Amino acid sequence: MAEEVAFSEVLMLFESRGWKLQKIWEPYRVFMKPGELPFLIPVHGQKVDIEYVNKIKAFFREREKGQ
């Protein structure tokens, strides 16, 4: 079974960087931030696959390097 992370942790990752949970479009959670394209995260049973969490963290690392 793939490793998973609680959605609440993913929510904190986004919110701490100014993103807002804008919409729930099953099974996706749609995060938005002014000036950015929407970020869709698939959630199953309040869990997010570690693959997506790693992609999210890499996305934020790249953004923070560029600032």
KAKA-V167799 format. One record per run of one state. SS is the DSSP state (2 for helix, 1 for strand, 0 for the rest). FROM is the first residue (numbers start at 1). LEN is the number of residues. If there is no record, write none. Layout:
ss: {SS;SS}
from: {FROM;FROM}
len: {LEN;LEN}
This chain:
ss: {0;1;2;0;1;0;1;0;1;0;1;0;1;2;0}
from: {1;4;7;16;20;26;28;33;39;43;44;45;47;50;66}
len: {3;3;9;4;6;2;5;6;4;1;1;2;3;16;2}
